[in-house]
Amino acid sequence: MEYPTVIPVFPLPNVVLFPGVPLPLHIFEPRYREMVREASAGHELIGMVLLRGDWQPRYHENPDVYEVGCAGKLVNVEALPDGKFNIVLHGLREFVVRQHLFDKPYRQAEVSWRSAGQTPLDAPCRDRLVRVLTDFLRPEPASPAGRLLRSGSLSDELLVNFFSYALDISPVEKQGLLEAPTLEARGHRLADVIEFHVAESRLGLKAVGSPRCH
């Protein structure tokens, strides 16, 4: 697939998309309805970025965002009778914002795309990640998380990216995972974040255990 250099970007305060992960969204603001209509008629890509800093007072203008995001492809678009949309994005690839563009009602950006090739996790990294995830989630064997962690066919990319997206950790922690330069670096960062939360719970600062995925 040939990726465009300019894409629409959708900033949200609590969503970080990762490659390979589906993201359902309800689109209700007029500017983002236009974004969905135009993306549907074109390359079908929307870049998700995380709002940063004190964004609330300027939400309806152009608040600051993190410069690394992830683009998703529109795989389902449901037009509702009131003009709103229910959509599903499938995460494809990370990008870096090079220039913000504000010549449309919604935000666009000129972007450079991160490398698509990912080196597999080495065995110690994967084993550590599965171990700390199991410790963190304490999943029932029959639960979706339990089945995923026991599955030998689970790809490294899905193991790292799905849990980076789905775990109940802060959006800023997820942004740090997205910004990792390689899949293996993201896997190590994810294990570090989980170990921190497990240690926090053992000190009585936070409860740990299911449910931990949303």
DRENPA-3360 file (N, C-alpha, C; in nm, 2 decimals, always signed):
BEGIN
1 = MEYPTVIP = +0.08/-0.12/+0.00/+0.00/+0.00/+0.00/+0.09/+0.12/+0.00 ~ +0.05/+0.22/-0.08/+0.12/+0.35/-0.09/+0.06/+0.45/+0.00 ~ +0.13/+0.50/+0.10/+0.07/+0.58/+0.20/+0.08/+0.73/+0.16 ~ -0.02/+0.81/+0.18/-0.02/+0.95/+0.14/+0.07/+1.03/+0.24 ~ +0.12/+1.15/+0.19/+0.20/+1.23/+0.28/+0.11/+1.33/+0.36 ~ -0.01/+1.35/+0.32/-0.10/+1.43/+0.40/-0.23/+1.35/+0.44 ~ -0.26/+1.35/+0.57/-0.37/+1.27/+0.61/-0.45/+1.36/+0.71 ~ -0.58/+1.33/+0.72/-0.66/+1.39/+0.83/-0.62/+1.33/+0.96;
9 = VFPLPNVV = -0.62/+1.41/+1.07/-0.59/+1.36/+1.20/-0.70/+1.39/+1.30 ~ -0.73/+1.30/+1.38/-0.84/+1.31/+1.48/-0.78/+1.30/+1.62 ~ -0.77/+1.42/+1.69/-0.72/+1.42/+1.82/-0.82/+1.39/+1.93 ~ -0.78/+1.30/+2.02/-0.87/+1.26/+2.13/-0.78/+1.26/+2.26 ~ -0.85/+1.28/+2.38/-0.77/+1.29/+2.50/-0.74/+1.16/+2.56 ~ -0.80/+1.05/+2.52/-0.79/+0.92/+2.59/-0.78/+0.80/+2.50 ~ -0.74/+0.82/+2.38/-0.73/+0.70/+2.28/-0.60/+0.71/+2.21 ~ -0.53/+0.59/+2.22/-0.40/+0.57/+2.15/-0.42/+0.45/+2.07;
17 = LFPGVPLP = -0.41/+0.46/+1.93/-0.43/+0.35/+1.84/-0.29/+0.28/+1.82 ~ -0.30/+0.15/+1.79/-0.17/+0.08/+1.76/-0.20/-0.01/+1.63 ~ -0.10/-0.04/+1.56/-0.11/-0.12/+1.44/-0.18/-0.26/+1.48 ~ -0.27/-0.30/+1.39/-0.33/-0.43/+1.40/-0.45/-0.44/+1.50 ~ -0.48/-0.32/+1.56/-0.59/-0.32/+1.66/-0.71/-0.25/+1.60 ~ -0.84/-0.30/+1.62/-0.96/-0.23/+1.57/-1.00/-0.12/+1.67 ~ -1.05/-0.01/+1.62/-1.09/+0.10/+1.71/-1.23/+0.14/+1.66 ~ -1.34/+0.12/+1.74/-1.47/+0.17/+1.71/-1.48/+0.31/+1.76;
25 = LHIFEPRY = -1.55/+0.40/+1.68/-1.56/+0.54/+1.72/-1.70/+0.59/+1.68 ~ -1.76/+0.68/+1.76/-1.88/+0.75/+1.73/-1.85/+0.89/+1.69 ~ -1.88/+0.93/+1.57/-1.84/+1.06/+1.52/-1.96/+1.15/+1.52 ~ -1.96/+1.26/+1.60/-2.07/+1.35/+1.61/-2.04/+1.49/+1.58 ~ -1.92/+1.54/+1.60/-1.89/+1.68/+1.57/-1.90/+1.71/+1.42 ~ -1.96/+1.82/+1.38/-1.97/+1.85/+1.23/-1.84/+1.84/+1.16 ~ -1.73/+1.89/+1.22/-1.60/+1.89/+1.15/-1.55/+1.75/+1.13 ~ -1.57/+1.66/+1.22/-1.52/+1.53/+1.20/-1.62/+1.44/+1.12;
33 = REMVREAS = -1.74/+1.48/+1.11/-1.83/+1.42/+1.01/-1.78/+1.44/+0.87 ~ -1.74/+1.57/+0.85/-1.68/+1.60/+0.72/-1.55/+1.52/+0.69 ~ -1.47/+1.51/+0.80/-1.35/+1.43/+0.79/-1.38/+1.29/+0.74 ~ -1.48/+1.22/+0.80/-1.52/+1.09/+0.77/-1.57/+1.08/+0.62 ~ -1.65/+1.17/+0.59/-1.71/+1.17/+0.45/-1.59/+1.18/+0.35 ~ -1.50/+1.28/+0.37/-1.39/+1.29/+0.27/-1.29/+1.18/+0.28 ~ -1.26/+1.12/+0.39/-1.17/+1.01/+0.40/-1.24/+0.89/+0.33 ~ -1.37/+0.87/+0.35/-1.44/+0.76/+0.29/-1.43/+0.76/+0.14;
41 = AGHELIGM = -1.43/+0.89/+0.08/-1.43/+0.90/-0.06/-1.29/+0.90/-0.12 ~ -1.18/+0.90/-0.03/-1.05/+0.90/-0.07/-0.97/+0.78/-0.03 ~ -0.86/+0.81/+0.04/-0.76/+0.70/+0.07/-0.81/+0.62/+0.20 ~ -0.92/+0.66/+0.26/-0.98/+0.59/+0.37/-0.89/+0.58/+0.50 ~ -0.79/+0.67/+0.51/-0.71/+0.67/+0.63/-0.74/+0.79/+0.72 ~ -0.73/+0.76/+0.85/-0.75/+0.87/+0.95/-0.64/+0.85/+1.05 ~ -0.56/+0.95/+1.08/-0.46/+0.94/+1.18/-0.51/+0.98/+1.32 ~ -0.49/+0.89/+1.41/-0.53/+0.92/+1.55/-0.41/+0.97/+1.62;
49 = VLLRGDWQ = -0.43/+1.09/+1.70/-0.32/+1.15/+1.78/-0.38/+1.18/+1.91 ~ -0.30/+1.18/+2.01/-0.34/+1.21/+2.15/-0.32/+1.36/+2.18 ~ -0.42/+1.42/+2.24/-0.41/+1.56/+2.29/-0.31/+1.56/+2.40 ~ -0.24/+1.68/+2.41/-0.14/+1.69/+2.52/-0.16/+1.82/+2.59 ~ -0.11/+1.82/+2.72/-0.11/+1.94/+2.80/-0.25/+1.99/+2.83 ~ -0.26/+2.12/+2.85/-0.39/+2.18/+2.89/-0.47/+2.21/+2.76 ~ -0.53/+2.10/+2.71/-0.60/+2.11/+2.58/-0.74/+2.16/+2.59 ~ -0.80/+2.15/+2.71/-0.95/+2.17/+2.73/-0.99/+2.31/+2.68;
57 = PRYHENPD = -0.92/+2.42/+2.72/-0.97/+2.55/+2.68/-0.97/+2.58/+2.53 ~ -0.89/+2.50/+2.46/-0.87/+2.52/+2.31/-0.92/+2.40/+2.23 ~ -1.00/+2.32/+2.29/-1.04/+2.20/+2.22/-1.11/+2.23/+2.09 ~ -1.19/+2.33/+2.08/-1.26/+2.37/+1.95/-1.17/+2.45/+1.86 ~ -1.05/+2.47/+1.90/-0.96/+2.54/+1.81/-0.85/+2.44/+1.76 ~ -0.73/+2.46/+1.79/-0.62/+2.37/+1.75/-0.53/+2.34/+1.87 ~ -0.57/+2.26/+1.96/-0.49/+2.24/+2.08/-0.36/+2.15/+2.04 ~ -0.27/+2.15/+2.13/-0.14/+2.07/+2.11/-0.17/+1.92/+2.11;
65 = VYEVGCAG = -0.10/+1.85/+2.03/-0.11/+1.71/+2.02/+0.03/+1.65/+2.03 ~ +0.04/+1.52/+2.06/+0.17/+1.45/+2.05/+0.20/+1.43/+1.90 ~ +0.33/+1.43/+1.87/+0.37/+1.43/+1.73/+0.37/+1.29/+1.67 ~ +0.37/+1.18/+1.75/+0.37/+1.05/+1.70/+0.22/+0.99/+1.71 ~ +0.17/+0.94/+1.60/+0.03/+0.89/+1.60/+0.03/+0.76/+1.53 ~ -0.09/+0.70/+1.51/-0.11/+0.58/+1.43/-0.23/+0.60/+1.34 ~ -0.21/+0.57/+1.22/-0.32/+0.58/+1.12/-0.40/+0.45/+1.11 ~ -0.53/+0.46/+1.10/-0.61/+0.35/+1.08/-0.69/+0.36/+0.95;
73 = KLVNVEAL = -0.72/+0.25/+0.90/-0.80/+0.24/+0.77/-0.95/+0.22/+0.81 ~ -1.04/+0.30/+0.74/-1.18/+0.28/+0.76/-1.22/+0.14/+0.71 ~ -1.26/+0.06/+0.80/-1.31/-0.08/+0.76/-1.46/-0.09/+0.77 ~ -1.52/+0.00/+0.84/-1.67/+0.01/+0.85/-1.71/+0.15/+0.87 ~ -1.81/+0.19/+0.80/-1.87/+0.33/+0.81/-2.02/+0.31/+0.81 ~ -2.08/+0.35/+0.92/-2.23/+0.34/+0.93/-2.28/+0.49/+0.94 ~ -2.35/+0.53/+0.84/-2.41/+0.67/+0.84/-2.54/+0.66/+0.92 ~ -2.55/+0.74/+1.02/-2.67/+0.75/+1.10/-2.77/+0.85/+1.05;
81 = PDGKFNIV = -2.90/+0.83/+1.07/-3.00/+0.93/+1.02/-2.98/+1.07/+1.06 ~ -2.92/+1.10/+1.17/-2.90/+1.24/+1.21/-2.77/+1.30/+1.16 ~ -2.70/+1.23/+1.07/-2.58/+1.28/+1.01/-2.45/+1.24/+1.08 ~ -2.46/+1.17/+1.19/-2.35/+1.12/+1.27/-2.30/+0.99/+1.21 ~ -2.19/+0.94/+1.25/-2.13/+0.81/+1.20/-2.09/+0.73/+1.31 ~ -2.10/+0.60/+1.30/-2.03/+0.50/+1.37/-1.93/+0.44/+1.28 ~ -1.80/+0.44/+1.31/-1.70/+0.39/+1.23/-1.61/+0.29/+1.30 ~ -1.54/+0.21/+1.23/-1.43/+0.12/+1.28/-1.31/+0.15/+1.20;
89 = LHGLREFV = -1.20/+0.18/+1.27/-1.07/+0.19/+1.21/-0.99/+0.07/+1.25 ~ -0.91/+0.02/+1.15/-0.81/-0.08/+1.18/-0.67/-0.02/+1.17 ~ -0.60/-0.03/+1.29/-0.47/+0.03/+1.30/-0.37/-0.02/+1.20 ~ -0.30/+0.06/+1.12/-0.21/+0.02/+1.02/-0.07/+0.05/+1.05 ~ -0.03/+0.18/+1.08/+0.11/+0.21/+1.08/+0.13/+0.34/+1.16 ~ +0.24/+0.36/+1.22/+0.27/+0.48/+1.30/+0.33/+0.58/+1.20 ~ +0.31/+0.71/+1.24/+0.36/+0.82/+1.17/+0.41/+0.93/+1.26 ~ +0.49/+1.02/+1.21/+0.54/+1.14/+1.28/+0.49/+1.26/+1.21;
97 = VRQHLFDK = +0.42/+1.35/+1.28/+0.37/+1.48/+1.22/+0.49/+1.57/+1.19 ~ +0.50/+1.61/+1.07/+0.60/+1.71/+1.03/+0.55/+1.85/+1.02 ~ +0.42/+1.86/+0.98/+0.36/+2.00/+0.97/+0.21/+1.98/+0.99 ~ +0.16/+2.07/+1.07/+0.01/+2.08/+1.09/-0.05/+2.16/+0.98 ~ -0.17/+2.12/+0.93/-0.24/+2.19/+0.83/-0.38/+2.22/+0.88 ~ -0.42/+2.35/+0.86/-0.55/+2.39/+0.92/-0.63/+2.46/+0.81 ~ -0.63/+2.42/+0.69/-0.70/+2.48/+0.58/-0.84/+2.42/+0.56 ~ -0.88/+2.32/+0.65/-1.01/+2.26/+0.64/-1.07/+2.27/+0.78;
105 = PYRQAEVS = -1.20/+2.24/+0.79/-1.26/+2.25/+0.92/-1.20/+2.15/+1.02 ~ -1.14/+2.04/+0.98/-1.08/+1.95/+1.06/-0.92/+1.96/+1.04 ~ -0.85/+1.90/+1.14/-0.70/+1.91/+1.13/-0.65/+1.81/+1.03 ~ -0.55/+1.85/+0.96/-0.47/+1.76/+0.87/-0.32/+1.77/+0.91 ~ -0.24/+1.68/+0.86/-0.10/+1.69/+0.89/-0.02/+1.63/+0.77 ~ +0.09/+1.69/+0.75/+0.19/+1.63/+0.66/+0.28/+1.54/+0.75 ~ +0.29/+1.41/+0.71/+0.35/+1.31/+0.80/+0.46/+1.24/+0.73 ~ +0.55/+1.18/+0.81/+0.64/+1.08/+0.76/+0.60/+0.95/+0.83;
113 = WRSAGQTP = +0.62/+0.84/+0.76/+0.57/+0.71/+0.81/+0.69/+0.63/+0.87 ~ +0.66/+0.57/+0.98/+0.76/+0.49/+1.05/+0.78/+0.36/+0.97 ~ +0.89/+0.30/+0.99/+0.92/+0.18/+0.91/+0.82/+0.07/+0.94 ~ +0.78/+0.00/+0.83/+0.68/-0.10/+0.84/+0.74/-0.24/+0.89 ~ +0.86/-0.26/+0.86/+0.93/-0.39/+0.90/+0.95/-0.39/+1.05 ~ +0.92/-0.50/+1.11/+0.94/-0.52/+1.25/+1.01/-0.65/+1.28 ~ +1.12/-0.63/+1.35/+1.20/-0.75/+1.39/+1.12/-0.83/+1.50 ~ +1.11/-0.96/+1.49/+1.04/-1.03/+1.60/+1.10/-1.02/+1.73;
121 = LDAPCRDR = +1.02/-1.03/+1.84/+1.07/-1.03/+1.97/+1.17/-1.15/+1.99 ~ +1.28/-1.13/+2.07/+1.36/-1.24/+2.10/+1.29/-1.32/+2.21 ~ +1.32/-1.44/+2.23/+1.25/-1.53/+2.33/+1.25/-1.48/+2.47 ~ +1.36/-1.42/+2.52/+1.35/-1.37/+2.66/+1.25/-1.25/+2.67 ~ +1.24/-1.17/+2.57/+1.15/-1.05/+2.58/+1.01/-1.10/+2.57 ~ +0.98/-1.20/+2.48/+0.84/-1.25/+2.48/+0.80/-1.32/+2.60 ~ +0.89/-1.40/+2.66/+0.86/-1.48/+2.78/+0.84/-1.38/+2.89 ~ +0.92/-1.28/+2.90/+0.90/-1.18/+3.01/+0.77/-1.11/+3.00;
129 = LVRVLTDF = +0.73/-1.07/+2.88/+0.61/-1.00/+2.86/+0.49/-1.09/+2.89 ~ +0.49/-1.21/+2.85/+0.37/-1.30/+2.88/+0.37/-1.32/+3.03 ~ +0.48/-1.33/+3.10/+0.48/-1.36/+3.24/+0.43/-1.24/+3.32 ~ +0.47/-1.11/+3.28/+0.42/-1.00/+3.36/+0.28/-0.97/+3.33 ~ +0.24/-0.99/+3.20/+0.09/-0.98/+3.17/+0.01/-1.07/+3.25 ~ +0.05/-1.19/+3.26/-0.02/-1.29/+3.34/-0.03/-1.25/+3.49 ~ +0.08/-1.20/+3.54/+0.08/-1.15/+3.68/-0.01/-1.03/+3.70 ~ -0.01/-0.94/+3.60/-0.09/-0.82/+3.61/-0.24/-0.85/+3.59;
137 = LRPEPASP = -0.27/-0.93/+3.49/-0.42/-0.95/+3.46/-0.48/-1.06/+3.55 ~ -0.40/-1.16/+3.59/-0.45/-1.27/+3.66/-0.57/-1.33/+3.59 ~ -0.56/-1.36/+3.46/-0.68/-1.39/+3.38/-0.73/-1.53/+3.42 ~ -0.86/-1.55/+3.41/-0.92/-1.69/+3.41/-0.87/-1.76/+3.28 ~ -0.85/-1.89/+3.29/-0.80/-1.96/+3.17/-0.89/-1.95/+3.05 ~ -1.02/-1.94/+3.08/-1.12/-1.94/+2.97/-1.15/-1.79/+2.92 ~ -1.09/-1.69/+2.99/-1.12/-1.55/+2.95/-1.04/-1.52/+2.82 ~ -1.09/-1.42/+2.74/-1.02/-1.38/+2.62/-0.87/-1.36/+2.64;
145 = AGRLLRSG = -0.83/-1.28/+2.75/-0.69/-1.25/+2.78/-0.62/-1.38/+2.81 ~ -0.68/-1.47/+2.89/-0.61/-1.60/+2.92/-0.59/-1.68/+2.80 ~ -0.68/-1.69/+2.71/-0.66/-1.77/+2.59/-0.56/-1.70/+2.50 ~ -0.56/-1.57/+2.49/-0.45/-1.50/+2.41/-0.31/-1.53/+2.46 ~ -0.30/-1.52/+2.59/-0.16/-1.54/+2.65/-0.11/-1.68/+2.64 ~ -0.20/-1.78/+2.63/-0.16/-1.92/+2.62/-0.15/-1.96/+2.47 ~ -0.19/-1.88/+2.38/-0.19/-1.92/+2.24/-0.05/-1.91/+2.18 ~ +0.01/-2.02/+2.14/+0.14/-2.02/+2.07/+0.14/-1.95/+1.94;
153 = SLSDELLV = +0.01/-1.94/+1.88/+0.00/-1.88/+1.75/-0.01/-1.73/+1.75 ~ -0.02/-1.67/+1.87/-0.03/-1.52/+1.88/+0.10/-1.46/+1.83 ~ +0.08/-1.37/+1.73/+0.20/-1.30/+1.68/+0.26/-1.21/+1.78 ~ +0.39/-1.18/+1.76/+0.46/-1.08/+1.85/+0.39/-0.94/+1.83 ~ +0.35/-0.90/+1.71/+0.29/-0.77/+1.69/+0.16/-0.76/+1.77 ~ +0.08/-0.87/+1.76/-0.05/-0.86/+1.82/-0.03/-0.87/+1.98 ~ +0.06/-0.95/+2.02/+0.09/-0.96/+2.17/+0.12/-0.82/+2.22 ~ +0.21/-0.75/+2.16/+0.26/-0.62/+2.21/+0.15/-0.51/+2.18;
161 = NFFSYALD = +0.10/-0.51/+2.06/+0.01/-0.39/+2.03/-0.13/-0.40/+2.09 ~ -0.18/-0.53/+2.09/-0.31/-0.54/+2.15/-0.31/-0.50/+2.30 ~ -0.22/-0.55/+2.37/-0.22/-0.53/+2.51/-0.17/-0.38/+2.54 ~ -0.09/-0.32/+2.46/-0.05/-0.18/+2.47/-0.18/-0.10/+2.46 ~ -0.27/-0.14/+2.37/-0.39/-0.06/+2.35/-0.50/-0.09/+2.46 ~ -0.51/-0.22/+2.50/-0.63/-0.26/+2.57/-0.61/-0.25/+2.72 ~ -0.48/-0.25/+2.77/-0.47/-0.25/+2.92/-0.51/-0.12/+2.98 ~ -0.56/-0.13/+3.11/-0.61/-0.02/+3.18/-0.49/+0.06/+3.24;
169 = ISPVEKQG = -0.42/+0.13/+3.15/-0.31/+0.22/+3.19/-0.34/+0.36/+3.13 ~ -0.26/+0.46/+3.18/-0.30/+0.59/+3.14/-0.27/+0.62/+2.99 ~ -0.34/+0.71/+2.92/-0.31/+0.74/+2.79/-0.17/+0.79/+2.76 ~ -0.11/+0.86/+2.86/+0.03/+0.91/+2.84/+0.12/+0.79/+2.84 ~ +0.10/+0.69/+2.93/+0.18/+0.57/+2.92/+0.17/+0.50/+2.79 ~ +0.04/+0.49/+2.74/+0.02/+0.43/+2.60/+0.10/+0.51/+2.50 ~ +0.10/+0.64/+2.51/+0.17/+0.72/+2.41/+0.32/+0.69/+2.41 ~ +0.37/+0.67/+2.53/+0.51/+0.63/+2.54/+0.54/+0.50/+2.47;
177 = LLEAPTLE = +0.45/+0.41/+2.48/+0.46/+0.28/+2.41/+0.46/+0.30/+2.26 ~ +0.36/+0.38/+2.22/+0.35/+0.40/+2.07/+0.48/+0.46/+2.02 ~ +0.55/+0.55/+2.09/+0.67/+0.62/+2.04/+0.79/+0.53/+2.05 ~ +0.78/+0.41/+2.10/+0.90/+0.32/+2.10/+0.94/+0.30/+1.95 ~ +1.07/+0.30/+1.93/+1.12/+0.29/+1.79/+1.10/+0.16/+1.72 ~ +1.10/+0.05/+1.80/+1.08/-0.08/+1.74/+0.98/-0.16/+1.82 ~ +0.93/-0.27/+1.76/+0.84/-0.36/+1.83/+0.90/-0.41/+1.96 ~ +1.03/-0.45/+1.95/+1.09/-0.51/+2.07/+1.11/-0.40/+2.18;
185 = ARGHRLAD = +1.14/-0.28/+2.14/+1.15/-0.17/+2.24/+1.02/-0.15/+2.30 ~ +0.91/-0.16/+2.22/+0.78/-0.14/+2.28/+0.74/-0.25/+2.37 ~ +0.78/-0.37/+2.34/+0.76/-0.49/+2.43/+0.83/-0.47/+2.56 ~ +0.95/-0.43/+2.56/+1.03/-0.40/+2.68/+0.96/-0.29/+2.76 ~ +0.92/-0.18/+2.70/+0.86/-0.07/+2.77/+0.73/-0.12/+2.83 ~ +0.65/-0.20/+2.76/+0.53/-0.25/+2.81/+0.55/-0.33/+2.93 ~ +0.65/-0.42/+2.93/+0.68/-0.50/+3.05/+0.72/-0.41/+3.16 ~ +0.80/-0.31/+3.14/+0.84/-0.22/+3.24/+0.72/-0.15/+3.31;
193 = VIEFHVAE = +0.63/-0.10/+3.22/+0.51/-0.03/+3.27/+0.43/-0.13/+3.36 ~ +0.41/-0.25/+3.31/+0.33/-0.35/+3.39/+0.40/-0.38/+3.52 ~ +0.53/-0.40/+3.52/+0.60/-0.43/+3.64/+0.58/-0.32/+3.74 ~ +0.58/-0.19/+3.70/+0.56/-0.08/+3.79/+0.43/-0.09/+3.85 ~ +0.32/-0.12/+3.77/+0.19/-0.12/+3.83/+0.17/-0.24/+3.92 ~ +0.23/-0.35/+3.89/+0.23/-0.47/+3.98/+0.29/-0.43/+4.11 ~ +0.41/-0.37/+4.11/+0.48/-0.33/+4.23/+0.40/-0.23/+4.31 ~ +0.33/-0.14/+4.24/+0.24/-0.04/+4.30/+0.13/-0.10/+4.38;
201 = SRLGLKAV = +0.07/-0.21/+4.32/-0.04/-0.28/+4.38/+0.01/-0.36/+4.50 ~ +0.13/-0.41/+4.49/+0.18/-0.49/+4.61/+0.21/-0.40/+4.73 ~ +0.24/-0.27/+4.70/+0.26/-0.17/+4.81/+0.13/-0.12/+4.86 ~ +0.02/-0.17/+4.80/-0.12/-0.12/+4.85/-0.16/+0.01/+4.79 ~ -0.09/+0.05/+4.69/-0.13/+0.18/+4.63/-0.24/+0.17/+4.52 ~ -0.26/+0.05/+4.47/-0.36/+0.03/+4.37/-0.40/-0.11/+4.36 ~ -0.53/-0.14/+4.34/-0.57/-0.28/+4.33/-0.53/-0.33/+4.20 ~ -0.49/-0.46/+4.20/-0.45/-0.53/+4.07/-0.54/-0.65/+4.05;
209 = GSPRCH = -0.56/-0.68/+3.93/-0.65/-0.80/+3.90/-0.75/-0.77/+3.79 ~ -0.82/-0.87/+3.75/-0.93/-0.85/+3.64/-1.04/-0.76/+3.70 ~ -1.11/-0.68/+3.62/-1.08/-0.66/+3.48/-0.97/-0.56/+3.46 ~ -0.88/-0.58/+3.37/-0.77/-0.49/+3.34/-0.77/-0.45/+3.19 ~ -0.85/-0.51/+3.11/-0.86/-0.48/+2.97/-1.00/-0.42/+2.94 ~ -1.00/-0.32/+2.85/-1.13/-0.26/+2.81/-1.14/-0.27/+2.66;
% end
